[in-house]
């Protein structure tokens, strides 16, 4: 039951993350976001509001947890830089050039690489042939997404930016996992989002960005985006404290499913292209195979226990 509860919690986080792709695209239209500067300013507003609100909440209800902030100040700053500033900077710009459903699938490339090369970050993870097969299948899946009618592979600017964003997020998750035992997930979420949001906000303003957010029916979009940011990242960092990153990243591949369905419902995006199911199945198969344990390894682990 405990394992089932963890899986369901991770799935809920993936649902929130998957819903953000089409919601952000709706925000672009509702708030008249047209330029890269507008995009960065929008991302800065999202995380400044989310991080600021969570900091105030933490100050009122979790003052004792602030003791974990000082020793983890540098890692939290790195999380803010990679998971917020660089990740969302590249992602928000990339979303302007590609469908939200396609973006959510391309975002999984970083997770695929981590599963295959996690041994570089954690000693207990070893490189195996299964992980090599996983890399090949993953790349074939990503390539199938970009297979054009004339038979050539065509990667656009938005595709490259999305893939870069995925690697930035993975690096942020690695840092989060390393400091998880000595940190409070709410404090990590609050200050990483606030720091990252302020940086994006300043960059967007300096570039002349404008966001037309008014007190009307469209206000629910930014409210939902901020709520999802607070809740999903707090829950995710809580799960990282005890969960195995490789195993968690397997469940992370459900994000495209949620994103495609919600993008179809809210934006009317075409999810019936043959590339989408083929890409998703290949990437999931790559993740599954890369996490298979050999028979000898399983027997060795049983003996050790």
Secondary structure, DSSP 8 states (H G I E B T S, - for coil): -HHHHHHHHHHHHHHHHHHHHHHHHHHHHHTT--SHHHHHHHHHHHHHHHHHHHHHHHHHH-GGGGHHHHHTHHHHHHHIIIIIIIHHHHHHHHHTTS-HHHHHHHTTHHHHHHHHHGGGT-TT----HHHHHHHHHHHHHHHHHTB-TTS-B---HHHHHHHHHHHHHHHHHHHHHHHGGGS-HHHHHHHHHHHHHHHHHHHHHHTT------SSTTHHHHHHHHHHHHHHHHHHHHHHTTS-HHHHHHHHTTHHHHHHHHHHHHH------HHHHHHHHHHHHHHHHHT---HHHHHHHHHH-
